Amino acid sequence: MSTYDLIPDIHGQTDKLTSILKTLGYFQKNGSWRNSDTDRKCVFLGDYIDRGAGNESVLGIVRGMVEEGSAQAIMGNHELNAIHYHTMNPNTGVPLRAWSKTNNDQHASFLDEFPVGSKKAFEQISWMQTLPLFLELDDFRVVHACWNSESIEFLNENTNSGVLSGDQFVFAADSNSEFKNHVDITTKGLEVNLPSGATFSDIEGAKRSKIRVKWWNSLAKTWADLSMSVPDPSELPASPLPSSLIRMIYPLNSKPVFFGHYWLTGSPKLQAHNVLCLDYSAGYDGPLMAYTFQAGSKALYLQHLSSTASGIKL
């Protein structure tokens, strides 16, 4: 029976990656990591690069495992951003992702190891382009940021099993393209407009009219229940959630789904009995988490978690 070890956002942290692999029973052989149990493999949830200084070594481990058949991997928003940063718009000749100070700073550790235009950068970006945006296996699903049925359906119908073509990467950088909307939801999360006229103040005091959605909260009844990163939820409307938004929430009777992206802190918890975020800020000073999933499981249990740090209570 197959066993899967799900590992989220690594962000160039080689030591954390090798530590969690060893904890899970993987070892190096002929230059690649594998498990003595041939029915056991890793599933990586994206965001392999940026932040840490080990971009090349992390990519080497992940890519080597995928190519040897001991892992599967999907794309995170940092891989998508990198592809856009290193790809010129065929119509305008400018990068699909602007070389602004903000973007340069976010991508700095990757650029230190993979300068723009270098052969090694081209090779890694080309490999990133082969990664799917999501995976649906027999017993569970994985996505980097949000499993939204409308977006997954669109991408299934218009891509090669979630893998974008060269033209589709261009579309995914175009604010007027439907591709960009669905790719952004899948890799960066779901945001929705508040009812007309409603706003809240963000952490810097700026007024905002869109919220980031807890798309996994099937028990949500109010805007406050469904929102993320709102300093004062009492500012949100008291009006009922629209049915169109409720339909976007991940159903409790669907397959278990795993994701990363959200830089959680504190003690791990299930978002629902079939939903688990595994990102606990390993890109900075948090632990790298992993969840071991046994084929045939219908619900998720925290005792199946592993961590690189003893500070997390499991």
DRENLODO-280750 format. One line per field, with one value per residue (C-alpha): residue number from 1; residue in one letter; x, y, z. Coordinates in pm, whole numbers. Layout:
REM DRENLODO-280750
i: NUM|... .
aa: A|... .
px: X|... .
py: Y|... .
pz: Z|... .
//
This chain:
REM DRENLODO-280750
i: 1|2|3|4|5|6|7|8|9|10|11|12|13|14|15|16|17|18|19|20|21|22|23|24|25|26|27|28|29|30|31|32|33|34|35|36|37|38|39|40|41|42|43|44|45|46|47|48|49|50|51|52|53|54|55|56|57|58|59|60|61|62|63|64|65|66|67|68|69|70|71|72|73|74|75|76|77|78|79|80|81|82|83|84|85|86|87|88|89|90|91|92|93|94|95|96|97|98|99|100|101|102|103|104|105|106|107|108|109|110|111|112|113|114|115|116|117|118|119|120|121|122|123|124|125|126|127|128|129|130|131|132|133|134|135|136|137|138|139|140|141|142|143|144|145|146|147|148|149|150|151|152|153|154|155|156|157|158|159|160|161|162|163|164|165|166|167|168|169|170|171|172|173|174|175|176|177|178|179|180|181|182|183|184|185|186|187|188|189|190|191|192|193|194|195|196|197|198|199|200|201|202|203|204|205|206|207|208|209|210|211|212|213|214|215|216|217|218|219|220|221|222|223|224|225|226|227|228|229|230|231|232|233|234|235|236|237|238|239|240|241|242|243|244|245|246|247|248|249|250|251|252|253|254|255|256|257|258|259|260|261|262|263|264|265|266|267|268|269|270|271|272|273|274|275|276|277|278|279|280|281|282|283|284|285|286|287|288|289|290|291|292|293|294|295|296|297|298|299|300|301|302|303|304|305|306|307|308|309|310|311|312|313|314 .
aa: M|S|T|Y|D|L|I|P|D|I|H|G|Q|T|D|K|L|T|S|I|L|K|T|L|G|Y|F|Q|K|N|G|S|W|R|N|S|D|T|D|R|K|C|V|F|L|G|D|Y|I|D|R|G|A|G|N|E|S|V|L|G|I|V|R|G|M|V|E|E|G|S|A|Q|A|I|M|G|N|H|E|L|N|A|I|H|Y|H|T|M|N|P|N|T|G|V|P|L|R|A|W|S|K|T|N|N|D|Q|H|A|S|F|L|D|E|F|P|V|G|S|K|K|A|F|E|Q|I|S|W|M|Q|T|L|P|L|F|L|E|L|D|D|F|R|V|V|H|A|C|W|N|S|E|S|I|E|F|L|N|E|N|T|N|S|G|V|L|S|G|D|Q|F|V|F|A|A|D|S|N|S|E|F|K|N|H|V|D|I|T|T|K|G|L|E|V|N|L|P|S|G|A|T|F|S|D|I|E|G|A|K|R|S|K|I|R|V|K|W|W|N|S|L|A|K|T|W|A|D|L|S|M|S|V|P|D|P|S|E|L|P|A|S|P|L|P|S|S|L|I|R|M|I|Y|P|L|N|S|K|P|V|F|F|G|H|Y|W|L|T|G|S|P|K|L|Q|A|H|N|V|L|C|L|D|Y|S|A|G|Y|D|G|P|L|M|A|Y|T|F|Q|A|G|S|K|A|L|Y|L|Q|H|L|S|S|T|A|S|G|I|K|L .
px: 0|139|262|313|519|387|639|547|735|1113|1234|1599|1644|1861|1937|1568|1490|1762|1669|1303|1394|1618|1345|1108|1355|1495|1861|2094|2186|2351|2301|1927|1716|1487|1318|1391|1014|967|597|682|746|743|499|639|390|584|790|1132|1316|1376|1439|1711|2058|2026|1814|2040|2078|1704|1615|1875|1718|1357|1428|1648|1377|1112|1331|1415|1048|1076|875|613|614|383|443|419|377|753|822|552|702|1049|925|764|1069|1304|1071|1030|691|710|503|677|1022|991|988|652|729|873|1231|1115|1296|1024|1043|1423|1441|1196|1391|1738|1862|1771|1939|2255|2282|2111|2184|1939|2035|2272|2260|2191|1899|1752|1779|1603|1330|1271|1227|991|772|711|552|174|-27|-205|-228|-529|-440|-675|-711|-607|-535|-248|-228|1|-252|-618|-825|-1110|-1336|-1404|-1034|-932|-1201|-1087|-723|-810|-999|-743|-402|-215|-319|-237|90|94|231|466|180|-25|252|224|-153|-104|84|-186|-434|-698|-667|-893|-581|-426|-731|-741|-363|-342|-621|-448|-97|-164|-505|-859|-958|-1312|-1478|-1674|-2032|-2057|-1928|-1779|-1412|-1171|-837|-534|-237|-92|-421|-501|-864|-933|-1246|-1126|-1059|-834|-1059|-1031|-1155|-1142|-1381|-1699|-1853|-1827|-2147|-2017|-1761|-1547|-1550|-1422|-1161|-785|-547|-817|-691|-1041|-1302|-1579|-1527|-1655|-2019|-2279|-2471|-2497|-2243|-2367|-2444|-2189|-1916|-2040|-2016|-1643|-1574|-1413|-1677|-1640|-1723|-1444|-1106|-841|-647|-299|-150|115|168|18|317|133|286|221|100|-24|-396|-633|-826|-1100|-1110|-1014|-803|-448|-207|152|339|474|720|1021|1139|1226|1270|982|1001|965|663|567|255|267|-46|-136|-334|-697|-718|-1036|-956|-645|-475|-209|-8|98|296|675|877|1234|1186|1103|932|621|390|264 .
py: 0|342|593|963|1216|1564|1847|2216|2542|2487|2829|2741|2587|2287|2178|2170|1966|1706|1686|1611|1359|1172|1184|1023|747|874|836|927|666|734|1106|1096|1064|764|539|173|124|139|216|536|871|1244|1498|1852|2139|2419|2724|2561|2889|3242|3344|3089|3059|2699|2741|2530|2246|2235|2230|1959|1740|1795|1767|1461|1283|1367|1244|922|855|892|1217|1427|1806|2095|2464|2735|3107|3160|2927|3104|3441|3319|3195|3532|3723|3534|3531|3819|3910|3807|4112|4384|4242|4332|4078|3920|4005|4353|4391|4631|4678|4483|4191|4201|4189|3897|3704|3807|3476|3293|3561|3528|3167|3195|3529|3646|3514|3247|2892|2748|2990|2890|2520|2560|2786|2535|2260|2472|2514|2137|2142|2107|2359|2081|1704|1483|1132|849|939|1304|1633|1879|2244|2526|2781|2712|2424|2612|2386|2647|2722|2355|2273|2557|2450|2083|2176|2419|2280|1952|1814|2145|2206|2539|2582|2867|3080|3007|3140|3463|3463|3401|3731|3928|4100|4079|3701|3445|3231|3482|3476|3097|3051|3324|3166|2827|2949|3261|3213|3337|3701|3838|4177|4283|4402|4738|5023|4798|4837|4751|4894|4674|4650|4973|5161|5152|5098|4778|4641|4283|4003|3701|3397|3096|2878|2572|2701|2510|2628|2997|3197|3554|3764|3761|3379|3363|3640|3630|3910|4152|4328|4420|4172|4385|4626|4362|4357|4181|4077|3705|3549|3527|3178|3226|3260|2971|2748|2827|2671|2328|2063|1844|1534|1591|1415|1533|1828|1947|2289|2535|2906|3075|3110|2981|2991|2820|2465|2284|2226|2085|2345|2082|1703|1683|2001|2066|2355|2241|2573|2683|2946|2726|2997|3206|3065|2816|2437|2242|2018|1694|1480|1105|990|624|532|466|721|928|1172|1354|1318|1540|1244|1185|1510|1534|1850|1976|2169|2050|2381|2264|2052|1753 .
pz: 0|-101|155|78|272|199|239|197|134|169|46|-2|345|261|617|708|398|453|822|754|482|725|991|742|658|328|240|-45|-302|-638|-586|-514|-200|-169|88|145|114|-263|-215|-25|-192|-121|-258|-257|-238|-411|-309|-326|-380|-242|122|211|60|-61|-373|-594|-346|-264|-633|-685|-419|-527|-898|-848|-651|-910|-1195|-1006|-930|-552|-545|-717|-708|-788|-854|-590|-641|-604|-898|-1098|-1007|-1106|-1443|-1509|-1383|-1618|-1922|-2166|-2304|-2673|-2771|-2568|-2490|-2120|-1834|-1754|-1388|-1344|-1223|-951|-619|-436|-678|-688|-309|-288|-552|-431|-292|-614|-826|-617|-732|-1072|-1240|-1505|-1847|-1715|-1851|-1506|-1454|-1791|-1701|-1367|-1504|-1785|-1526|-1317|-1625|-1626|-1278|-1251|-1052|-860|-826|-773|-659|-577|-210|-173|-347|-328|-427|-324|-198|-282|-414|-580|-784|-1054|-1102|-1097|-1352|-1579|-1555|-1612|-1927|-2067|-1969|-1985|-1644|-1476|-1663|-1849|-2200|-2291|-2422|-2111|-1886|-2084|-2037|-1664|-1640|-1825|-1595|-1871|-1905|-1741|-1705|-1463|-1236|-1204|-1180|-913|-707|-724|-639|-428|-268|-305|-255|-291|-280|25|-31|-204|15|285|381|662|775|716|954|809|830|458|365|175|11|-59|189|169|214|443|159|386|655|577|907|814|863|855|668|982|990|634|638|691|793|907|1223|1347|1217|1371|1079|839|727|940|629|544|313|-47|-175|-455|-192|20|-288|-308|35|25|106|412|205|-48|-58|190|50|151|84|203|130|437|676|982|1330|1663|1716|1404|1368|1112|915|878|911|541|504|627|574|628|596|936|811|738|500|805|1156|1162|1128|808|854|682|687|622|436|402|91|177|459|467|749|870|1209|1362|1491|1130|1132|1155|1215|1203|1531|1881|1958|1776|1988|1792 .
//
